Amino acid sequence: MNKPGSNKHDNITLRILNEINTESLVTQRTLSSSLNIALGLVNAYIKRLARKGHIKISKGPMNRVKYALTPKGFAHRVDLTYHYMQSSINYFKDARHRIDSIYEQMIEAGIKNVLIWGDGEIAELSYLSLRGLPLNLVGVVDGKKEEKGFFGYHIYSYTDVPGLNYDAILLASFNERGREEINNLGIDTRKIYSL
């Protein structure tokens, strides 16, 4: 499953256009830091946006560079935002469908007590999908322990898992780190349901 806005180029372009729209005197160094990409890459994006007529570059106060979105740049920003939102909606619809399917399998298997592994947006969607089903949420597993830190449920650390009473774990993450932690703890793989 691809994350929303998975076209990295469009995502970076949109974020640069949003930053420029917010602050015309933003520096390339600031953009590099806030976008977590190399300064040279920011420079290449800025040059490309200027060459395509999406931004105008001029001198600002104290010889600083000033960026301004052109009407063409504004339209491009709106188009990228629309596509990002559409991608996000599709991503969460697909995730919700997968989660509902997993819960259906759990119910058919006679599972009662479920742990959600992960503490991000997919874990939140998993929690919302669980409501009203004949499944009991034991809690959420994440790297750090926190009492009632997830919609009133406990967040357990990895080391707490062997002492918990659960029938199944919903791996609410699309990265391999969660599976590695599960393997390190020696958890019965038949209890794991992945999205």
C-alpha positions, 0 to 999 in steps of 0.5 A, a space after each residue: 500500500 502506497 502512502 498518501 502523496 507517495 510521488 516524492 517529487 510532487 510531495 517535495 514540490 508541494 511543500 516548497 510551494 506551500 512554504 514559499 506561499 507562507 513566507 516569501 523570504 524563506 531561505 533555501 537552508 530553512 527549506 532544506 531543514 524543514 523538508 529534511 532534504 539536501 540543500 543542493 536538492 532544494 536549489 534544484 527544485 527552486 530552479 526548476 520551479 522558476 524555469 517552469 514559471 511557477 515562482 518568481 525570484 527577486 531581490 528582497 531587503 538586505 540582498 536576500 532572495 525573495 520568492 513569489 508564487 506566480 498565477 501558474 504556480 498557484 494553480 500548480 499548487 492547487 492541483 498538487 494539493 488536490 492530488 495529494 488529498 485524493 491520494 490520502 483519501 484512497 490510502 485511508 479507504 484502502 487501509 480501512 478495507 484491509 482493517 475491516 477484513 482482518 477484524 472479520 477474520 479474527 471474529 471468525 477465528 473466535 478471537 476476543 482480546 486484541 493488541 494493536 501494534 503501532 501508535 500512528 494513524 493506521 493504529 488510530 484507524 484500527 481503533 476506530 474500526 474496532 468500535 462496535 465489534 465483538 472484540 476487546 482492545 487490550 491496549 496498544 504496543 509501541 516503543 514507550 509505555 504510557 498509561 491511558 495514552 491511546 484513547 484511554 487505553 494503555 500503551 505498552 512497551 515491547 517488553 510488556 507484551 509477554 505478560 499481557 493476555 491477548 488472543 491476537 496482535 493486529 500489526 497496524 504498521 506498514 514498516 518492517 520494524 514492528 515485525 522485527 520486534 515481534 520476532 525478537 520477542 518470540 511471539 507466536 506468529 499464528 497470533 499476528 494479523 498483518 495489514 
